Amino acid sequence: MQQLRSDIWCAAFVRRHNNTGNFCVVSRRGDAIAGQIWIEVDHLDGTVSLFTPAPGAAMDPLPDDRVFHKRFARSDPLTVKERITREIDFDQDLWVLSVDCRSDDLGLEVV
């Protein structure tokens, strides 16, 4: 089964979080069809987490939905911003979603 387009997945994620009271925005738009999606989480305590796509080669069979791993857990915001900036320099198709959420549970499949 083919994954949902990036733009549709991002729109659904943003809407779901805004509906539950977590402020969520698209910080950067990438390729509508197959752009990678990175999710930056501001925990509202001076720390930020970053979720990035999990490596697909490590998964057998490939999942039907997007799977993420936590690249940074409650880190310094500047460190996360620098990492996102480096990735954008490398991958112009990258999506970045920013969400304000005190908890670590974003409703994502995380490995």
Secondary structure, 3 states (H helix, E strand, C coil): CCCCCHHHHHHHHHHHHHHCCCCEEEEECCCCCCCCEEEEEECCCCCEEEEEECCHHHCCCCCCCCEEEEEEEEECHHHHHHHHHHHHHHCCCCEEEEEECCCCCCCCEEC
